[in-house]
Amino acid sequence: MNSVEVLSKLKEIVGKDFASNKREDLFIYSHDPGASIPRPVDFVVMPKTTEEVQKIVQLANNEKIPIVPMGGGLTLSGLIIPVKGGIVLDMKRMDEILEINKFSRYALIEAGVTTGKLLTYLRENYPDLQPPIPDAPPSATIVGNVLIHGSGYLSQRYGDYGGLINGLEVILPNGEIAKFGSCALSDYWFGRGPIPDFIGLFISAFGTMGIITKLSIQLFAKPKKRDIVFGLMEDPEKIPDLLYKLTAIGIAEDVLLGMQDKPEWMKGYVFLMTYITGETQETLDEQVKILKKLYRKSGARFMKAPKKMHDLYLGRPIFAAGAADYRKGGGFEYVGAFMPLEKIPDAYKKGAEVSRKYGIPPTLGSRLIGETHTIVMFFSYSFNRADPKEMENARNALHETNKLALELGGIPWKAELDGQKLILEKMDPNYKYLLKTIRNTLDPNGIMNPGNWEII
Ligand SMILES: Cc1cc2nc3c(=O)[nH]c(=O)nc-3n(C[C@H](O)[C@H](O)[C@H](O)COP(=O)(O)OP(=O)(O)OC[C@H]3O[C@@H](n4cnc5c(N)ncnc54)[C@H](O)[C@@H]3O)c2cc1C
């Protein structure tokens, strides 16, 4: 088929308004908000139903056209810009919340449901329940976020969000529909076991293993009260011990740290934010006392934040987003890296050195995932999007940081192409062999986001 015929077939599947190959429509799909170089896209298509996704995948298979699934397109690391052209499958129209199971505490949603939509729906209809939500803009999808091992304000308590998936409906690369988790044999999407668990195959796969059309995500009891206890630590070497002790007492819901040269008052400190929750103000007050004591004993200072700042951070931490404002042009991208806690002092020190080397004000942060099982480290770089030299500079800084993360025993998170390549170079050969074999078996025509996780 030529491209006119492909477009006409796509329009037949989704309706004439929801498929395009016009340059003006494709422009935004060839970019993302990070430092990646734009890449060409041939078609964009916006399906409404699972059956439409299935037909698109079947067409792509017959014609050997690459497909890249996209939610909100907010990873910043170019994951939704096709490497080898083809179709961007924009999932935004599949935005139904299909079921909230109050007692088994899960939400069954379509792939295009945004974090903002689920949060609002629960606030209005199930005020006692809360979903796992990242600190990303509300147009990020739940599916896009959990599929990249996302994290947010519940991750200290409940782990990374990929672990909170109960079940998936997937269009496999051959166009077949498959269900994973309890939904494979039950009407209830309550969990992943006790059967062999394949859900991990689709997490951090960047759309290379199939297209998720439905997903069940765990929900959690929403505490009546929430607060933050701020602290300042001068010596990053003391962070592991503080976090070890902090998690042992089990009162944190989320723990964030940050080190920034701007604003000026933050320079020279690691900024601590421990989110606490409770049913009453008295419980919170008690926890604040415990934390103040712990901070003091661990070499940190309790910080009484001005009300405006306190309320701002309670609503949404703004480390990363704020970093974009340091330069004209509003660009920023970060290397996230999943790290062992003991390497965090080095990550702060060496991360700041990389930033300064490239003339970018250091903006570093981290968040606990689980007790101290993993800590995700953010090395953020701001740049002027209108200045190709600054973007190149940022890309070099990102490359150096990917290498640093690996040297420190960490793993770059939602890695862009460069990061993926570095990870694969270091990976156990039999892991790579299995990955390649599974992928080739599922997707013999190589249509699923080719160029990502490519093992030669
Ligand atoms: C200001 C800012 C702050 C951020 N803070 C956080 C944070 O605190 N925590 C956090 O986790 N992230 C954070 N991020 C990163 C961002 O939130 C996540 O990358 C985002 O949640 C991913 O969701 P998305 O809908 O944008 O996914 P996309 O970027 O559209 O997709 C992500 C990946 O999943 C694949 N994918 C998407 N949909 C499907 C599907 N249906 N089937 C198969 N594969 C699919 C895509 O191909 C891609 O590889 C932040 C981003 C910004 C801009």
The ligand as an ORCA input file, in Angstrom:
! r2SCAN-3c Opt
* xyz 0 1
  C       7.279     18.639     35.190
  C       7.377     17.144     35.200
  C       7.449     16.465     36.397
  C       7.511     15.071     36.427
  N       7.523     14.422     37.631
  C       7.415     13.066     37.649
  C       7.270     12.338     38.885
  O       7.235     12.895     39.969
  N       7.181     10.999     38.826
  C       7.169     10.322     37.637
  O       7.044      9.115     37.639
  N       7.315     10.969     36.463
  C       7.438     12.308     36.454
  N       7.579     12.961     35.264
  C       7.693     12.163     34.052
  C       6.321     11.972     33.439
  O       5.342     12.184     34.353
  C       6.061     10.603     33.043
  O       6.944     10.302     32.083
  C       4.615     10.517     32.559
  O       3.843     10.272     33.691
  C       4.387      9.462     31.568
  O       3.028      9.534     31.219
  P       2.635      9.990     29.770
  O       1.167      9.820     29.626
  O       3.190     11.316     29.445
  O       3.356      8.829     28.943
  P       4.083      8.914     27.547
  O       5.275      9.792     27.634
  O       3.095      9.218     26.482
  O       4.530      7.392     27.414
  C       5.473      6.825     28.276
  C       5.960      5.497     27.695
  O       4.916      4.547     27.738
  C       4.582      4.091     26.429
  N       3.120      4.019     26.357
  C       2.229      5.016     26.554
  N       0.979      4.544     26.434
  C       1.098      3.229     26.145
  C       0.160      2.208     25.898
  N      -1.141      2.422     25.914
  N       0.633      0.958     25.624
  C       1.953      0.697     25.604
  N       2.886      1.632     25.846
  C       2.465      2.883     26.107
  C       5.127      5.143     25.468
  O       5.442      4.582     24.206
  C       6.369      5.592     26.220
  O       7.420      4.713     25.998
  C       7.516     14.356     35.206
  C       7.430     15.032     33.985
  C       7.358     16.408     33.970
  C       7.243     17.091     32.643
*
